[in-house]
Amino acid sequence: MNNSKPILSFLLLSFCFGMTVAQEPRTIPQVEELLLKMTLDEKIGQLNLLTPGGGIATGSVVSKNVETKLKAGQVGGLFGISGPEKMKKAQDLALKNTRLKIPLLFGSDVIHGYKTTFPIPLGLSCSWDMELIENLARIAATEATADGINWNFSPMVDIARDPRWGRIAEGAGEDPYLGSAIAKAMVKGYQGNNLADPKTMLACVKHLALYGASEAGRDYNSVDMSKIKMFNQYLPPYHAAVDAGVASAMTSFNDIDGIPASGNRWLITDLLRKRWGFQGFVVSDYTSVNEMIAHGLGDLQAVSALALKAGLDMDMVGEGFLTTLKKSVQEEKVSEAEITQACRRVLEAKYQLGLFEDPYRYIDPKRPAKDILNAKHRKTAREAAARSFVLLKNHNDVLPVQKNAKIALIGPLANNKNNMLGTWAPTGNPQLSVPVLEGFRNVAPNATITYAKGANISDNPELAKKINVFGPRIEIDERSPEILLKEALDLALKSNVVVAVVGEATEMSGEAASRTDLSIPESQKKLIRALVDTGKPLVLVLMSGRPLTIPEELALPASILQVWHPGVEAGNAIADVVFGDYNPSGKLTATWPRNVGQIPIYHSMKHTGRPAESTEFQKFRSNYLDAPNSPLLPFGYGLSYTTFEYSGLKIDKKEIGQGESVNISVTLKNTGGFDGEEVVQLYLRDVVRSITPPQKTLKGFKKVFLKTGETKTVRLILKPEDLRFYNSQLEFVSEPGVFEVFVGTNSVETQKVSFILN
């Protein structure tokens, strides 16, 4: 059959399926009536989002004279404060001192749980469990709203393929299909079915757009990519959040096609609103409007006007809207109609929350005691953490450890509350977290457990100073590294098994935490090498907010359990997995490179015109002189205490027509000695098409529980939209030809079948 795939007559039909048709703007009579009463100054005031400081720190700038501005009607919302008492005071100032008594929005960064802190988002994505992720978002909304917060600056859905970028910790990894599923689950969890329910909150998809592709992995850096790459690889999770009904969006710090996101009309108006049909409001990130000055786009008045005309509705902290828009109206640089439209969108969000009906709907002093950090929420946090862990290696089946063993628990993160919550947990309290030592004693009371620090996270005081901005994360011991190591080795030699908890401090990843060296710090490497030399069975419990480069550690005779930063129940969850109460089922959602020189590396890379056809070096082929092309650990990788066997991959049709689905089945058997869960993954390759195809792309997955010896037939469906892509005209199409289907335990270890699309 000819697979050349000419442009066909069905192209327009396919294109329509791939676009969200722009909806008619909604009209809320109460909002329209209010707008008719408002002065220009009152409208501009609604576009101003401030943070008074003294509460939840999320940036370097704190707003001034907040109380005066509240009384003057110059504030549309606040963030960075919490608690019914503070919220009531602020709402009172707005309602009792302004002419129209417009209630405030209260926002916050609730990134991975509120007071009950869950694993970092990158870790949670490794659960591949959408029901779990939606439930965690619902719990976060319940807790945050109990403290008076009704707007959440989450989910962060940026695709990230460069682990040097610290904010990879906050997202779902490298894949747009999985990222889209998680975006939908989180929006649904936060917003529920009724935003007027005081246990739901406005979600805010961020950072629109492409923030995770910053050059050199350096935070806030420039981004430059083709529209084809945007639409096929980076934009889908934002689009998915819009399709899920997300109420607000936040612009990113980077530029797109040379124009910063906060002033980019193509992004905010043409794409987000017109093409995707978004009807919520758009807020800038922290001072990102002002930062367009540094980008080189003019003074504060110029960039503020640019942002408003682009479609931005609310200015976070920078106050450029508040201080310049009226002058811009007078000078006819913006119109009052444009300000009215922005104000309308902010007021509509407040109406959706029911704040005009009851401005104190989210302020209930009885709720915090019962809804925040309760036993049920902590239990769920513990279960979620265990499901996020990825078993990278189980040398000699040392794991799970017997509960009556003599254990040397060693490492700078083994008894360290300050580093359990992870980055971007500003609403959590590290001192309420369960450290690993405590968790071991809780889960295995009959074990003999001794503890030694063994090493500092880092011996570098300059690095420690940079990391400790939000409190002590790297504490350099008064004792010398030699004394710390000797103490650890003495305990190791007296034990049956050594468990070393090593890796990154929480603020070694996250915002403004880019790294060029992704290896475990040398202070800890020395400890690991020395522990291996004792000859004792060794388990490395590895904490990090990103993929690390661990070729040395992976080659050692040691087991490795990647636990990310697990949250408030860290120690209990780690103990549950180490001692076998839960069989790890996590799978990596970001590829782990062999070294920094391989970055970016991800599973859906394209073939070149000169592909490396074998692992042997070939001159004039696309390869390296000093390393293989393959990653250290591929996307989708993760082991279990049991083993799974795939067989009998089948497809129900060898040929299909446009608009038809494909049913795929595979037999999965638990061939090991433990009950366990396996994430069955489906990848697709469009063999020939009008633009160069990726080697394979994720298009389906299913998490399956099997008892030991049990066999199940796992069924997956490829829907018509799974065969589509954005072509060079940015039309969402599927083209006829051969498609290869890969099913397996990760993106590399798969079985293959194929079919033809006519």
C-alpha positions in Angstrom: 0.0 0.0 0.0 1.2 3.5 -0.7 2.0 5.3 2.6 3.0 8.7 1.2 0.0 10.4 2.7 -1.0 13.2 0.4 -3.2 16.0 1.8 -6.7 14.6 1.5 -10.2 16.0 1.4 -10.9 15.0 5.0 -8.2 17.5 6.2 -10.7 20.2 7.0 -13.0 17.8 8.9 -10.0 16.6 11.0 -8.9 20.1 11.6 -12.3 21.0 13.0 -12.1 18.1 15.4 -8.8 19.4 16.7 -9.8 22.9 17.4 -12.0 24.2 20.2 -14.6 26.4 18.6 -14.6 29.8 20.3 -17.7 30.2 22.5 -19.9 33.2 22.7 -18.9 35.3 25.7 -21.1 34.6 28.7 -23.2 37.4 30.1 -23.9 37.6 33.8 -26.5 40.2 34.5 -25.4 41.0 38.0 -21.9 41.7 36.7 -23.1 43.8 33.9 -25.2 45.9 36.3 -22.2 46.4 38.5 -20.0 47.5 35.6 -22.4 50.2 34.7 -22.0 51.7 38.2 -18.2 51.5 38.3 -15.9 54.4 37.7 -12.7 54.0 35.7 -10.7 54.0 38.9 -12.9 51.3 40.5 -12.5 49.1 37.4 -8.7 49.5 37.4 -8.6 48.6 41.2 -10.2 45.2 40.4 -7.2 44.4 38.2 -4.7 44.8 41.0 -3.5 41.7 42.9 -1.3 42.3 46.0 0.5 40.4 48.7 0.8 42.1 52.1 3.7 39.9 53.3 4.1 38.5 56.8 2.4 35.2 55.7 3.2 32.8 52.9 6.4 33.8 51.1 6.4 33.1 47.4 8.4 36.0 45.9 10.9 38.7 46.6 8.6 41.7 46.4 6.0 42.7 49.1 3.2 45.1 48.4 3.2 48.4 50.3 0.3 50.3 51.9 -2.1 47.4 51.4 -4.6 48.5 54.0 -4.8 52.0 52.5 -5.4 50.6 49.0 -8.0 48.2 50.2 -10.0 51.0 51.7 -9.6 53.0 48.5 -11.0 50.2 46.4 -7.6 49.7 44.6 -7.3 45.9 45.2 -9.1 43.1 43.5 -7.5 40.3 45.4 -4.8 39.3 47.9 -2.5 36.4 48.2 0.1 35.2 50.7 -2.2 35.4 53.7 -4.3 32.7 55.3 -6.6 32.0 58.2 -10.2 33.0 58.8 -9.3 35.9 61.1 -6.9 37.6 58.7 -9.2 36.9 55.7 -12.2 38.5 57.5 -10.2 41.5 58.4 -9.1 42.0 54.8 -12.6 41.4 53.5 -14.0 43.8 56.0 -11.6 46.5 54.8 -12.8 46.1 51.3 -16.5 45.8 52.0 -16.9 48.5 54.7 -14.8 51.2 53.2 -15.6 51.1 49.5 -18.5 52.5 47.6 -19.6 49.4 45.8 -18.5 46.8 48.4 -16.9 44.4 45.9 -15.5 41.4 47.7 -11.8 40.3 47.4 -10.4 37.1 45.9 -7.9 35.3 48.1 -5.2 33.4 46.3 -2.4 31.0 47.2 0.2 28.6 45.8 -1.2 25.3 46.9 1.1 23.2 44.7 1.2 19.7 46.3 -1.2 19.9 49.2 -2.0 22.6 51.7 -1.0 21.9 55.3 -1.2 18.2 54.5 1.7 18.3 52.1 1.8 15.5 49.5 4.8 14.4 47.4 6.1 17.0 44.9 4.1 17.0 41.6 6.9 15.2 39.6 6.7 12.4 42.2 2.9 12.2 42.1 3.0 12.0 38.3 5.0 8.8 38.8 2.0 7.1 40.3 0.2 7.3 36.9 -3.0 7.3 39.0 -5.5 9.9 37.9 -8.1 9.0 40.5 -5.5 9.5 43.2 -4.2 12.8 41.8 -7.8 14.2 41.5 -8.5 13.2 45.1 -5.4 14.9 46.4 -6.4 18.1 44.6 -9.8 17.8 46.2 -8.2 17.4 49.7 -5.9 20.4 49.0 -9.0 22.5 48.1 -10.8 21.4 51.2 -7.9 22.4 53.4 -7.1 25.7 51.6 -10.7 26.9 51.6 -10.9 26.1 55.3 -8.3 28.7 55.7 -10.2 31.2 53.6 -8.4 30.7 50.3 -10.6 30.5 47.2 -8.2 30.7 44.3 -5.2 28.4 43.7 -2.2 29.1 41.5 -2.2 25.5 40.4 -1.9 23.2 38.4 1.5 23.8 36.9 1.5 21.9 33.6 4.7 23.0 32.0 6.3 20.2 30.0 10.0 19.9 31.1 12.7 18.0 29.4 15.7 19.6 31.0 16.3 18.5 34.6 18.7 21.3 35.1 15.6 23.5 35.3 14.6 23.3 39.0 10.9 23.7 38.4 10.7 20.3 36.8 9.8 19.3 40.3 6.5 21.1 40.1 5.1 19.5 36.9 4.3 16.1 35.5 7.5 15.5 33.5 8.2 15.3 29.8 5.1 13.9 28.2 2.1 15.9 26.9 -0.3 13.0 26.9 0.3 12.1 30.6 0.6 15.8 31.4 -2.8 16.5 29.9 -4.4 13.7 31.9 -3.0 15.1 35.1 -4.0 18.7 34.2 -7.6 17.6 33.8 -7.6 15.6 37.0 -6.2 18.5 39.1 -8.6 21.0 37.7 -11.5 18.7 38.4 -10.2 18.1 41.9 -9.8 21.8 42.8 -13.0 23.1 41.2 -15.4 20.2 41.6 -18.8 20.5 40.0 -19.8 23.8 41.6 -17.5 26.7 42.3 -20.0 28.1 44.8 -19.4 25.2 47.1 -17.1 26.5 49.8 -14.9 23.5 49.6 -14.0 24.2 46.0 -11.7 26.9 44.6 -10.7 28.5 41.4 -7.9 26.6 39.7 -5.2 28.6 37.7 -3.3 26.7 35.0 0.3 27.9 34.6 2.6 29.0 33.3 1.2 30.0 30.0 3.3 29.1 28.1 6.5 27.0 27.4 8.1 28.0 30.7 9.6 24.5 31.0 11.7 24.9 27.8 13.9 27.7 29.1 17.3 27.8 27.4 20.1 26.1 29.2 17.7 25.0 31.9 18.1 28.3 33.6 15.0 29.7 35.3 13.3 32.7 33.8 15.5 32.3 30.7 14.3 32.9 27.1 12.4 30.2 25.1 12.5 29.8 21.4 10.7 27.1 19.5 8.7 26.4 16.4 4.9 26.6 16.4 4.8 22.9 15.3 6.8 21.9 18.4 4.6 24.1 20.6 1.3 22.6 19.4 2.4 19.0 19.3 4.6 18.8 22.4 4.2 21.7 24.8 0.7 23.2 24.5 -1.5 20.1 25.0 -1.6 20.2 28.8 -2.7 23.9 28.9 -5.3 23.1 26.3 -6.5 20.1 28.4 -6.9 22.3 31.4 -9.0 24.7 29.4 -11.2 21.8 28.1 -11.6 20.8 31.8 -13.1 24.2 32.6 -10.1 25.8 34.4 -11.3 29.2 35.7 -8.1 31.2 35.4 -4.7 31.1 33.7 -1.3 32.6 34.7 1.2 33.9 32.2 4.8 32.8 32.3 8.1 34.8 32.6 9.6 33.8 29.3 9.1 35.2 25.8 7.3 33.5 23.0 8.2 34.3 19.4 10.1 37.3 20.9 7.2 38.7 22.9 7.0 38.1 26.7 4.0 36.0 27.6 2.4 38.7 29.7 2.2 41.0 26.7 1.7 38.4 24.0 -1.6 38.9 22.3 -1.2 35.9 20.0 -0.9 33.7 23.2 -3.5 35.2 25.4 -6.2 36.3 23.0 -5.7 34.5 19.7 -4.7 31.1 21.1 -6.2 30.9 24.6 -9.4 32.7 24.1 -10.3 32.5 20.4 -8.9 29.2 19.4 -9.4 27.3 22.6 -12.5 29.0 23.8 -11.2 29.9 27.3 -13.7 32.2 29.2 -11.9 32.7 32.5 -9.5 35.5 33.5 -5.7 35.7 33.0 -3.3 36.9 35.7 0.4 37.7 35.3 3.0 35.8 37.3 4.8 37.7 40.1 5.8 41.1 38.7 6.1 39.7 35.2 4.4 42.8 33.7 7.1 45.0 35.2 9.8 42.5 34.0 8.9 43.3 30.4 10.9 46.5 31.0 14.0 44.4 31.4 13.0 42.3 28.4 13.4 45.6 26.5 9.8 46.5 25.6 9.5 49.9 27.2 8.8 51.7 30.5 6.1 50.7 33.0 3.3 52.5 31.3 4.2 51.0 27.9 4.4 47.4 29.1 1.3 47.7 31.2 -0.6 49.0 28.2 0.9 46.2 26.1 -0.2 43.6 28.6 -3.8 44.9 28.9 -4.2 45.0 25.1 -2.8 41.5 24.9 -5.7 40.3 27.0 -4.1 40.2 30.5 -6.8 40.9 33.2 -4.9 41.0 36.5 -1.5 42.3 37.4 0.2 40.4 40.2 2.2 42.6 42.6 3.7 44.9 40.0 0.9 47.6 40.2 1.6 48.8 36.7 -2.1 48.6 35.9 -3.0 50.6 39.0 -0.5 53.4 38.4 -0.5 53.8 34.6 -3.7 52.6 33.0 -5.7 55.8 33.7 -3.0 57.9 32.1 -2.9 55.5 29.1 -6.7 56.0 28.7 -6.2 59.7 28.7 -3.5 59.4 26.1 -5.6 57.0 24.1 -3.0 54.2 24.4 -5.7 51.9 25.8 -9.4 52.2 25.9 -11.8 52.2 28.8 -13.6 49.3 27.0 -10.5 47.2 27.3 -10.2 47.9 31.0 -13.9 47.1 31.4 -13.5 43.8 29.7 -10.6 42.8 32.0 -12.6 43.9 35.0 -15.6 41.9 33.8 -13.6 38.7 33.8 -12.4 39.3 37.3 -15.9 40.1 38.6 -17.3 37.0 36.8 -14.8 34.8 38.7 -16.0 36.3 42.0 -19.6 35.7 41.0 -18.9 32.1 40.2 -17.5 31.7 43.7 -20.7 33.1 45.1 -18.8 36.0 46.7 -21.4 38.6 45.8 -24.1 36.5 47.5 -21.9 35.9 50.5 -18.4 37.5 50.7 -17.6 35.5 53.8 -18.6 32.1 52.3 -15.0 30.9 52.6 -14.4 32.4 56.1 -15.5 29.9 58.7 -13.5 29.8 62.0 -14.9 26.3 62.7 -13.4 24.7 59.6 -9.6 24.7 60.1 -9.7 22.4 63.2 -11.7 19.7 61.4 -10.6 20.1 57.8 -6.9 20.7 58.0 -4.2 18.1 58.7 -6.7 15.6 60.0 -6.0 11.9 60.4 -7.8 11.0 57.1 -5.8 13.5 55.1 -2.5 12.3 56.6 -3.4 8.7 55.8 -4.1 9.6 52.2 -0.8 11.6 52.1 1.1 8.5 53.3 -0.6 6.2 50.7 0.1 8.8 47.9 3.7 9.0 48.8 4.2 5.3 48.7 2.6 5.2 45.2 5.0 7.9 43.9 8.2 6.0 44.7 10.1 4.4 41.8 12.3 1.3 42.4 15.3 1.9 40.2 17.3 -1.2 41.2 16.9 -4.2 43.6 20.3 -5.7 43.9 20.2 -9.3 45.1 16.5 -8.7 46.1 17.6 -7.0 49.3 14.2 -5.2 49.3 11.9 -5.5 51.1 13.9 -5.5 54.3 12.8 -7.9 57.1 11.0 -6.1 59.9 13.2 -7.9 62.5 16.5 -7.0 60.9 19.4 -5.1 62.4 19.5 -1.9 60.4 22.0 0.9 60.2 20.0 3.9 59.0 22.5 6.4 57.7 22.6 9.7 55.7 22.0 13.4 56.0 18.3 13.0 55.0 17.6 10.0 57.3 16.5 12.1 60.3 15.8 15.5 58.8 12.4 17.1 59.0 13.4 20.2 57.1 13.8 18.4 53.8 10.7 16.1 53.7 8.1 18.4 52.3 9.8 19.3 49.0 10.1 22.6 47.1 7.1 24.9 46.8 5.4 23.9 50.0 5.0 27.4 51.4 1.8 26.5 53.3 3.3 23.4 54.9 5.2 23.1 58.2 8.3 21.0 57.9 8.3 20.4 61.7 5.1 18.4 61.4 6.6 16.0 58.9 7.6 12.4 59.7 11.4 11.9 59.2 12.6 8.5 58.0 14.0 7.4 61.3 10.7 7.9 63.0 8.9 6.1 60.2 11.1 3.1 60.5 10.5 2.8 64.2 6.7 3.2 63.6 6.5 0.5 60.9 9.2 -1.9 62.2 9.1 -1.7 66.0 10.9 -5.1 66.3 13.8 -4.1 64.2 17.1 -2.9 65.7 17.6 0.5 64.2 20.7 2.6 64.8 21.2 6.0 63.1 24.2 8.1 62.0 24.3 11.2 59.8 27.3 10.0 57.9 27.8 13.1 55.9 26.5 16.6 55.2 24.2 17.1 52.3 27.0 19.3 51.0 30.2 20.5 52.6 30.0 23.7 50.6 29.1 26.7 52.8 28.4 28.9 49.8 25.9 26.4 48.3 24.3 26.1 51.7 23.8 29.8 51.9 22.0 29.8 48.6 19.8 26.9 49.6 18.8 28.1 53.0 16.8 31.1 52.0 13.5 29.7 53.4 15.2 28.1 56.5 17.8 25.5 57.3 17.9 22.9 54.5 21.7 22.2 54.4 23.2 22.2 57.9 26.9 21.7 57.9 27.8 19.7 61.0 30.3 21.0 63.5 31.9 17.7 63.4 34.4 17.0 60.6 33.4 14.9 57.6 35.9 12.2 58.7 34.2 11.9 62.1 30.7 11.7 60.6 31.9 9.0 58.2 33.6 6.9 60.9 30.5 6.9 63.0 28.4 5.7 60.1 30.8 3.0 59.2 31.0 1.7 62.7 27.2 1.3 62.8 27.2 -0.3 59.3 29.6 -3.0 60.2 27.4 -4.0 63.2 24.3 -4.3 61.0 22.6 -6.8 58.8 21.6 -4.2 56.2 22.4 -0.6 55.6 19.7 1.9 54.4 21.3 5.3 53.3 19.0 8.2 52.7 20.8 10.6 50.4 20.2 13.1 47.6 19.1 16.7 47.3 17.9 19.2 49.9 14.4 20.5 49.0 15.6 23.9 47.8 18.2 22.4 45.5 15.3 22.1 43.1 12.3 24.3 42.5 12.0 27.9 41.4 15.3 29.8 41.0 17.1 26.5 41.7 18.7 25.5 38.4 21.8 23.3 38.5 24.5 22.4 36.0 25.7 19.5 38.0 23.0 16.9 38.6 25.0 14.4 40.4 24.7 13.5 44.1 26.9 15.9 46.0 30.5 14.7 46.5 30.1 14.6 50.3 27.4 12.0 49.9 29.2 10.1 47.2 32.1 9.5 49.5 29.7 8.1 52.1 28.0 5.8 49.6 31.3 4.4 48.3 32.5 3.8 51.8 29.3 2.0 52.7 29.6 -0.2 49.7 33.1 -1.1 50.8 31.8 -2.6 54.0 30.2 -5.4 52.0 26.9 -5.1 53.8 23.7 -5.2 51.8 23.0 -1.6 50.9 19.8 0.2 50.1 20.0 3.8 48.8 16.8 5.8 49.4 17.3 8.7 47.0 15.5 12.0 47.5 15.4 14.7 44.8 13.2 17.1 43.0 14.5 16.1 39.5 16.2 13.3 37.6 19.8 13.0 38.7 22.8 11.7 36.9 23.7 8.5 38.9 25.6 6.2 36.6 28.2 5.5 39.3 25.5 4.7 41.9 23.5 2.5 39.5 26.6 0.5 38.8 27.3 -0.2 42.5 26.1 -3.4 44.3 23.3 -1.5 45.9 19.5 -1.2 45.6 18.0 2.2 44.8 14.6 3.5 45.7 13.7 6.9 44.3 11.3 8.7 46.7 11.5 12.3 45.4 10.5 14.6 48.3 7.5 12.7 49.8 5.7 15.3 51.9 4.4 15.4 55.5 4.1 11.6 55.8 7.6 10.9 54.3 9.1 8.6 56.9 6.0 6.4 57.3 5.6 6.0 53.5 9.3 5.2 52.9 9.1 2.6 55.7 6.0 1.1 54.2 7.8 0.4 51.0 11.2 -0.5 52.4 9.6 -3.1 54.7 7.2 -4.4 52.1 3.8 -3.2 53.4 3.5 -1.6 49.9 5.0 -3.0 46.7 6.4 0.0 44.7 4.6 0.7 41.5 5.9 4.1 40.4 7.2 4.7 36.8 9.4 7.5 35.8 7.7 10.4 34.0 11.0 12.1 33.0 14.0 10.4 31.4 17.1 10.1 33.5 20.3 11.1 31.5 23.7 9.5 31.9 25.2 12.9 32.1 24.3 16.6 31.7 25.7 16.5 28.2 22.8 14.4 26.9 20.2 17.0 27.9 17.6 17.4 26.5 16.8 13.7 26.3 13.3 12.3 26.2 11.4 9.3 24.9 9.6 11.0 21.9 12.7 12.4 20.2 12.8 12.2 16.4 15.0 10.1 14.2 17.5 12.1 12.3 18.5 11.6 8.6 21.6 9.8 9.9 20.3 7.8 12.9 22.7 5.7 14.9 21.8 2.2 13.8 23.5 0.3 16.6 25.1 0.9 20.0 28.5 0.7 18.4 30.0 4.0 17.4 29.7 4.8 13.7 31.4 7.8 12.1 29.1 10.3 10.4 26.1 9.1 12.4 24.1 11.0 15.1 26.0 9.8 18.2 28.5 10.8 20.8 32.2 10.0 21.0 32.1 9.6 24.8 28.6 8.2 25.7 25.8 6.2 24.2 22.7 7.9 22.9 20.5 5.9 25.2 19.4 7.3 28.6 20.5 5.9 31.9 16.9 5.2 32.7 14.1 5.6 30.2 10.7 7.2 30.5 8.1 4.9 32.0 10.8 2.8 33.8 10.2 1.4 37.3 10.7 -2.0 38.9 8.6 -3.9 41.5 9.2 -6.5 44.1 7.5 -8.9 41.8 7.9 -9.5 38.1 5.4 -9.1 35.3 5.2 -11.0 32.0 3.7 -9.5 28.8 2.4 -11.8 26.0 -0.2 -12.1 23.3 -0.3 -8.5 22.1 -3.3 -8.2 19.7 -5.0 -5.6 17.7 -8.7 -6.0 16.6 -8.3 -4.5 13.1 -5.4 -4.5 10.7 -7.0 -1.6 8.7 -9.2 1.2 9.8 -10.9 4.2 8.2 -10.9 7.8 9.3 -12.8 8.3 12.6 -12.5 4.7 13.7 -10.9 3.5 17.0 -8.5 0.6 17.5 -8.8 -1.9 20.3 -5.5 -3.3 21.6 -5.2 -6.1 24.2 -2.2 -7.7 25.9 -1.9 -10.5 28.5 -0.3 -9.6 31.7 0.9 -12.1 34.3 2.3 -11.6 37.8 5.2 -14.1 37.7 6.8 -13.2 41.0 6.3 -13.7 44.7 4.4 -10.5 45.6 1.1 -9.0 44.8 1.7 -5.8 42.9 0.6 -3.1 40.4 2.0 -2.6 36.9 1.5 0.4 34.6 0.8 -1.0 31.2 2.0 1.7 28.7 0.9 2.2 25.0 3.1 4.1 22.6 2.4 5.0 18.9 4.6 5.7 15.9 3.2 7.3 12.8 5.7 5.7 10.3 5.3 8.2 7.4 3.7 11.6 7.6 3.9 15.1 6.2 6.2 16.3 9.0 8.9 14.3 10.7 7.4 12.0 13.3 8.7 11.2 16.8 10.2 7.8 17.4 7.2 7.0 19.6 4.6 8.9 21.6 2.6 7.9 24.7 -1.0 7.4 23.8 -2.5 5.3 26.6 -1.8 3.6 29.9 -3.6 1.5 32.5 -2.5 0.7 36.1 -3.4 -2.9 36.9 -3.2 -4.8 40.2 -2.4 -8.5 40.0 -2.0 -11.0 42.8 1.0 -13.3 42.6 0.4 -15.9 39.8 -2.7 -14.0 38.5 -3.2 -13.3 34.8 -5.4 -10.5 33.2 -6.1 -9.4 29.7 -5.5 -5.6 29.6 -7.4 -3.7 27.0 -6.5 -0.2 25.7 -8.1 1.9 23.0 -6.6 4.2 20.4 -9.2 6.8 19.6 -9.3 8.8 16.4 -7.8 11.9 18.1 -4.8 9.8 19.2 -3.8 9.4 15.6 -3.9 13.2 14.9 -1.1 15.7 15.1 -0.6 19.4 14.1 0.8 19.7 10.7 2.8 22.5 9.2 -0.3 24.6 8.8 -1.2 23.9 12.5 -4.2 21.9 11.4 -5.0 19.0 13.7 -5.1 16.0 11.2 -4.6 12.3 10.8 -3.0 11.1 7.6 -3.3 7.6 6.0 -0.6 5.1 6.3 1.1 2.6 8.7 1.0 3.1 12.5 3.1 1.0 14.8 1.8 0.3 18.3 4.1 -0.5 21.2 2.9 -1.9 24.5 5.1 -2.7 27.5 6.5 -2.0 30.9 8.4 1.2 29.8 9.1 3.2 26.7 12.0 0.9 25.7 10.8 -2.6 26.7 7.8 -3.1 24.5 6.1 -5.5 22.0 4.9 -4.2 18.6 2.0 -4.6 16.3 0.9 -2.4 13.4 -2.2 -1.3 11.5 -3.1 0.8 8.5 -5.2 3.9 8.5 -6.9 4.4 5.1 
